[in-house]
């Protein structure tokens, strides 16, 4: 069963099909023919046999309406020996279907997994060896420029996930936030999805830095996306303050009351609860 992290990374390529081609050429030095459009097509690569073969994403590059190249995108979070058998099938089936050259792009978030995926796959026929093109974390471009990030938010997402230990991590995080902010109200759900996958992938310290940037100012980030995190961050802080005061005063908080406090997003109400917690003798008085 694919993980939510796995699916979220796939969606990045589906939102921006040209990203696969850009990474192959700019980050990995792979030559692709000239094209004027990139689009997502069916990832079902089952041919004539009943066995189901489904890639994570399949992207075709076309020039004047004709396919000039096809890219199989596979997000690999762990080693999977089955892929050594299915990846050649993906490429051969896709090549026959679109009658054009095909490329396998494997995206990995861990260096060890990337090294394993890059190993040549000998198909047995003389000279027929598949060498997957692998994008490991060290090959992802470092995006610190806000304008660059705004033009390619999906690349900014990958950069934030891959370069958490980079000396310019704060600039990487800031560029990501500006890119997500630029998506605007119309693409708020997309911005939220990208944020969730980045936050889930980051270690605690980097996650705290990113969240601090998101909640630091409403003047710099004016979109609904940024305001969501600003007010959400304030609400979480106020709720924690309520519970901390009650705990310090030895007042027991039943699960139902705790849930009511932590789920509240009403800043005025939370502020009132903080004040009441200082003198209340029970949770009932808090809610009175």
Secondary structure, 3 states (H helix, E strand, C coil): CCCHHHHHHHHHHHHCCHHHHHHHHHHCCCCCCCCCEEEEECCECCCCCCCCCECCEEEEEEECCEEEEEEEEEECCCCCCCHHHHHHHHHHHHHHHHCCEEEEEEECCCHHHHHHHCCCEECCCCCCEECCEEECHHHCCCCCCHHHHHHCHHHHHHHHHHCCCCCCHHHHHHHHHHHHHHCCCCCHHHHHHHHHHHHHHCCHHHHHHHHHHHHHCCCCCCCHHHHHHHHHHHHHHHHHHHHHHHHHCCCCCCHHHHHHHHHCCCHHHHHHHHHHHCCCCCHHHHHC
